[in-house]
């Protein structure tokens, strides 16, 4: 399944719904491209819902890190929510989980921006 990312606004936070495989060749730059456009439109608070991301490879990890760096460079925040166990394990093994605030509840994550 190709990777897709769509955005919605909720309480001043841009929630990115990600789905599919975050891999090289599967539309993996969709997350970075979406965030890039939104950051340049002035959005600064991002929550990426990863509930439907079932696989990430090394390219996908790089995309998460690049997305995080893009947002932080502009003074913003990027958090993750509903990370599947498989993806969470990979983030822990690679120590990337230390970059992100990872939440299990979308409402709590959004309140954390306030």
N, C-alpha and C positions, 0 to 999 in steps of 0.2 A: 504494500500500500504506500503510495506517495505521501510525503509529508505535506501537511497543510497547516496554516496558521490564520486565524481570524480574530478580530479584536472587537471588544465592546467596552463601554465606559460604565463604571458603577461607583458611585460615591467619590468621584475624583480620581479613581484608580482605573487604569487601562488593563482589562483582563484579556490576556491572549489565550485563546483556546487552541492548543496544539494537538495534532493527531497524526498518526502514521509512524513511519520509521524515520528517525532523524539520522540519515546516513548520506554518504557521498552518492550522488546520482539519483536520489529519491526526492528531489526538491528540497534538500537540506538547508538551502540558504533562505527559505521562505521565512523562517523565524527572524533571522538577521535583517532581511529586507523589510519585513513588517515593522520591526522595532526602529530601524533606521528612519523610515518615513515618519513614524509617530513621534520620535524624539525631535526631529526637525520641525514638526508642527507644534512643539512645545510641551508634549506629554513628558512627565518625569517619574510617575509612579506606575510600575508594571508588576503584574502578577501573572505568571505563566502557569496555566492549568495543564498539567502533564498527564492527566488521567488516561488519555487515549494514545499516549506515546508508548508503544510496546517494545521498541528496540532503539538503541543508540550505539553507534560505532565510534571510533576515534575521531572521525570527521565531525560527528554530532557533538561530541564533547567539546571539540574546538569551537563549534558554532555557539554552544552555550556560553563558553568563556568569552568569545568575541562579542556576543550580544550583551553580556554583563559589562564588558569594558566600554562598549558604545554608550550604554545608559549611564554608567558611572562618570564617564568623561564629560557628560552634559549635566552633571550634578543630580542625577536621578537614582532611583532604587529599583532593583529587580529581585523579586522573590519567586519561589516555586511553590506550587500546591498540587496535591494529589499525585505525587510521584509514585509510579508503580514500584513494587518491590524489586523487580528485575533491574529497573533503571536506577533505583536508589542504591542497590548493591554495587552497581558499576561506578556510581558517583563516589561511593565510599572507598572502593578499591583504588580509584585514581586520585583520591583525596580532594576532588573537585567540590564535594559537598561542603567544604569549609568556606567556600566563596559565598554560598547562597544561604539565605534563610529559607528553610524548607518547612512547609506547613501541611497539615492534614485536613484543615478546615478553611474553606474560602472566606467565610465571614470573619473569622478570627484573623486571618492574614490581612484582610482589608482594614480591619480595625487597627492593626499594627502600623499602618501608614499614617494614622491620624495623630 
